[in-house]
Amino acid sequence: MFKAVLINKDEAGYRAALAELDEGALPAGDVSIKVAYSTLNYKDGLAITGKGPVVRSFPMVPGIDLAGTVEESTHPAFAVGDAVVLNGWGVGETHWGGLAQKARLRGDWLVPLPAAFSARQAMAIGTAGYTAMLCVMALEQHGVRPGDGEVLVTGANGGVGSVAVAVLARLGYRVVAATGRPQEADYLKALGAAEIIERSTLNAPGKPLARERWAGAVDTVGSHTLANVCASMRYRGTVAACGLAQGMDFPATVAPFILRGVTLAGVDSVMAPYALRMEAWQRLARDLDPAVLEMMVEEIALGEVIDTAARLMAGQVRGRVVVDVNR
Ligand SMILES: NC(=O)c1ccc[n+]([C@@H]2O[C@H](COP(=O)([O-])OP(=O)(O)OC[C@H]3O[C@@H](n4cnc5c(N)ncnc54)[C@H](OP(=O)(O)O)[C@@H]3O)[C@@H](O)[C@H]2O)c1
């Protein structure tokens, strides 16, 4: 038997609860894992609270991330005792996920735990941090360099935002953090933000073009914010768009793209190919200061996941939540 968060949806409604499950109930897969840590991302918050259509089949164990040790494997790349990390691939959506003491899944989805990180640190990073790194890599790929000017990070107190601020600052960019929680300015400055701006300056309907300010931007909130960020990019600047915390809509015009040569680079972590994942994890080992990462972490037990998911959805969680599934 093992403990897990379990989501059900039936005549009694949509609900998540802590459950004791039989290992025989685990889904098919060629690698079985003893989970050490998991984490809570925005998507896990949507899944657990039922606020978004994340879960595709029921009952579902949520958790789009896990770090643990291989207990059984018929996959050629993984042997018993190997330390592994899983991010995405629909785990926690269509296949039982990481908010559990055991998991069984496809070895093709796993990456080896990078030597630079403990299992706990890998989950402090989680999908949020790995996505932040994909966003930074997208800016670099489109030629945004520290000398080009300021870079903006929206939703800066969130998981993706916090890691993006920390990595960009460490790489030498002047990072401006947009937040609805300016009271967290000391935290954001400790991560490396040079300046804090209120998200209210960005989240209302704006003009097709605004004063050129940002050489690059990482946007985690979408909607009017993303439209206004695009409108205020400098000539040939790039926006890496990965999130929808404000909304999934994109009420923009083409003006920034056709008049200023702005690039809107979409970032997806869920189905990102293996080589890109490996590169992102290697870059995190190099470009994210572990001491700064620790500043972002709130650690909870598996039994605290459901309450914490509600706090995350209410915008009351700062940085990253690590879940110790064994306490
Ligand atoms: N594309 C991908 O593969 C991928 C991967 C990971 C995450 N994501 C997406 O990225 C976003 C952030 O994820 P996360 O795990 O970092 O979530 P998170 O920790 O909950 O952070 C979200 C942050 O967005 C800001 N925010 C919340 N509600 C807002 C609103 N109504 N208007 C404007 N800003 C708002 C808040 O920052 P402040 O308090 O600082 O304002 C909040 O901390 C989510 O939409 C998530 O789905 C996408």
The ligand as an SDF file (V2000), in Angstrom:
LIG
                    3D

 48 52  0  0  0  0  0  0  0  0999 V2000
    3.9440   26.3700  -20.9140 N   0  0  0  0  0  0  0  0  0  0  0  0
    4.3040   25.4770  -20.0100 C   0  0  0  0  0  0  0  0  0  0  0  0
    4.8000   24.4100  -20.2950 O   0  0  0  0  0  0  0  0  0  0  0  0
    4.1200   25.8500  -18.5700 C   0  0  0  0  0  0  0  0  0  0  0  0
    4.8810   25.2450  -17.5790 C   0  0  0  0  0  0  0  0  0  0  0  0
    4.7580   25.6860  -16.2500 C   0  0  0  0  0  0  0  0  0  0  0  0
    3.8290   26.6770  -15.9620 C   0  0  0  0  0  0  0  0  0  0  0  0
    3.0720   27.2040  -16.9470 N   0  0  0  0  0  0  0  0  0  0  0  0
    2.1170   28.2680  -16.6680 C   0  0  0  0  0  0  0  0  0  0  0  0
    2.8260   29.3780  -16.1590 O   0  0  0  0  0  0  0  0  0  0  0  0
    2.0140   30.0650  -15.2240 C   0  0  0  0  0  0  0  0  0  0  0  0
    2.7620   30.1940  -13.9080 C   0  0  0  0  0  0  0  0  0  0  0  0
    2.9340   28.9140  -13.3280 O   0  0  0  0  0  0  0  0  0  0  0  0
    3.5130   28.7870  -11.8520 P   0  0  0  0  0  0  0  0  0  0  0  0
    3.6500   27.3420  -11.5500 O   0  0  0  0  0  0  0  0  0  0  0  0
    4.6570   29.7080  -11.7200 O   0  0  0  0  0  0  0  0  0  0  0  0
    2.2530   29.3660  -11.0160 O   0  0  0  0  0  0  0  0  0  0  0  0
    2.2460   30.1760   -9.6450 P   0  0  0  0  0  0  0  0  0  0  0  0
    3.4050   29.7700   -8.8000 O   0  0  0  0  0  0  0  0  0  0  0  0
    0.8740   30.0530   -9.0980 O   0  0  0  0  0  0  0  0  0  0  0  0
    2.5060   31.6820  -10.1090 O   0  0  0  0  0  0  0  0  0  0  0  0
    1.5750   32.4130  -10.8360 C   0  0  0  0  0  0  0  0  0  0  0  0
    1.8030   33.8810  -10.5540 C   0  0  0  0  0  0  0  0  0  0  0  0
    1.0580   34.6470  -11.4970 O   0  0  0  0  0  0  0  0  0  0  0  0
    0.6330   35.8580  -10.9100 C   0  0  0  0  0  0  0  0  0  0  0  0
   -0.8270   35.9490  -11.0400 N   0  0  0  0  0  0  0  0  0  0  0  0
   -1.7550   35.1540  -10.4670 C   0  0  0  0  0  0  0  0  0  0  0  0
   -2.9870   35.5360  -10.8230 N   0  0  0  0  0  0  0  0  0  0  0  0
   -2.8330   36.6060  -11.6470 C   0  0  0  0  0  0  0  0  0  0  0  0
   -3.7370   37.4540  -12.3430 C   0  0  0  0  0  0  0  0  0  0  0  0
   -5.0600   37.2800  -12.2740 N   0  0  0  0  0  0  0  0  0  0  0  0
   -3.2230   38.4490  -13.0930 N   0  0  0  0  0  0  0  0  0  0  0  0
   -1.8960   38.6400  -13.1980 C   0  0  0  0  0  0  0  0  0  0  0  0
   -0.9880   37.8580  -12.5430 N   0  0  0  0  0  0  0  0  0  0  0  0
   -1.4560   36.8570  -11.7920 C   0  0  0  0  0  0  0  0  0  0  0  0
    1.0740   35.8060   -9.4350 C   0  0  0  0  0  0  0  0  0  0  0  0
    2.3230   36.4940   -9.3330 O   0  0  0  0  0  0  0  0  0  0  0  0
    2.4690   37.8700   -8.5020 P   0  0  0  0  0  0  0  0  0  0  0  0
    1.8920   37.5900   -7.1560 O   0  0  0  0  0  0  0  0  0  0  0  0
    3.9190   38.1550   -8.5140 O   0  0  0  0  0  0  0  0  0  0  0  0
    1.6590   38.8910   -9.2680 O   0  0  0  0  0  0  0  0  0  0  0  0
    1.2960   34.3390   -9.1870 C   0  0  0  0  0  0  0  0  0  0  0  0
    2.2320   34.1120   -8.1730 O   0  0  0  0  0  0  0  0  0  0  0  0
    0.7100   29.2720  -15.1230 C   0  0  0  0  0  0  0  0  0  0  0  0
   -0.2510   29.8400  -15.9730 O   0  0  0  0  0  0  0  0  0  0  0  0
    1.0970   27.9070  -15.6130 C   0  0  0  0  0  0  0  0  0  0  0  0
    0.0110   27.2040  -16.1550 O   0  0  0  0  0  0  0  0  0  0  0  0
    3.1990   26.8060  -18.2360 C   0  0  0  0  0  0  0  0  0  0  0  0
  1  2  1  0
  2  3  2  0
  2  4  1  0
  4  5  1  0
  4 48  2  0
  5  6  2  0
  6  7  1  0
  7  8  2  0
  8  9  1  0
  8 48  1  0
  9 10  1  0
  9 46  1  0
 10 11  1  0
 11 12  1  0
 11 44  1  0
 12 13  1  0
 13 14  1  0
 14 15  2  0
 14 16  1  0
 14 17  1  0
 17 18  1  0
 18 19  2  0
 18 20  1  0
 18 21  1  0
 21 22  1  0
 22 23  1  0
 23 24  1  0
 23 42  1  0
 24 25  1  0
 25 26  1  0
 25 36  1  0
 26 27  1  0
 26 35  1  0
 27 28  2  0
 28 29  1  0
 29 30  1  0
 29 35  2  0
 30 31  1  0
 30 32  2  0
 32 33  1  0
 33 34  2  0
 34 35  1  0
 36 37  1  0
 36 42  1  0
 37 38  1  0
 38 39  2  0
 38 40  1  0
 38 41  1  0
 42 43  1  0
 44 45  1  0
 44 46  1  0
 46 47  1  0
M  CHG  2   8   1  16  -1
M  END
$$$$
